[in-house]
Amino acid sequence: MTTTTLIRPDTVSRPREVERLVAGMATSDGAGVKLTRVLTQPLQRRLDPFLMLDAFGTDNPDDYIGGFPDHPHRGFETVTYMIAGRMRHRDNAGHEGLLQNGGVQWMTAGRGIVHSELPEQEEGRMEGFQLWLNLPAKDKMNAPWYRDIQSESIPQFTTPEGVTARVIAGESHGVAGAVQRDATAPLYLDLHFEAGSHFEQALPATHNAFVYVYRGEVGVGADTRVPEQRMAILANAKDSDGVVLHAQQATRALLIAGHPLNEPIAQYGPFVMNSKEEIFQAVQDFQAGKFGA
């Protein structure tokens, strides 16, 4: 684990409040994998540049054993963060990797890729998240890209107040995350709170942001409580400079923020482009075998 002891505290004087809470929608994907779709398609404009967030977690192998067989993507990035379990990635651009406890797989679909994500376990718990991050129009047809980030390669730090932050993307308290992106400037933190602790994170007022609680309960701002398995969309205020989170009990939560692209979004299943014409072309290219290598 890459642990940083010298940190530069973030100070927030005008924290954001909660605009609304979202419960998510129970669904299944792939070959019957049960999950909760927290960030759904109707929220894409509000939470631009993020397109989707799925949370999955179960001790029942019947809920995940089918995995996600070969399927295509074009026009965005997928970020898969595994809390528990083992999942094998393979794609037709020649990439392969094993996602396991605490690790991240960051894949840029770009102009097109076909990949699979299949469990490498027949029992035990499988838990994690998949986030879809949009690409700007100028990058949607870039070559596919893939990176495995093992748990020990994710920078993390612990604040004097008792919060451990894993910095998957962006920067927090002067600690640079494992991945950086210029256009969308994503911040992706996994925060582990001790009981009675609090955490301040600076955020540009222009960024869209949300918190997802997957253990315990977190307070946002002055008086809003966000319970387990709920997403809090943070309000955009022109004079805000960040967010303040606090927990009365041991809690784990994701804090995700990014710079909106403010571009048209056209989605058809696993293809996300800027127009219907580009979607039609994506379907034709996939059917013609033009994705991947």
Protein Blocks (a to p, Z undefined) as FASTA:
>chain_A
ZZdfbdcddddfbdcddfbdcebjaddehjhiacddfbgfklmmmmocbfbdcddddfbf
klmmnopaddddehiacddddfbdcdddddfeopacdddehiacdddfkjopcdddddfb
fedjdddddddddddfklmmgccddddddfklpccdddfkopacddfbhceehiacfbdc
fklopacddddddehiacdddddfkbccddddfehjadehjlpccdehiacdddddfkbg
bdcdddfbdcdddddddddfkiacddehjaccfbfklmmmmmmmmmnopgcZZ
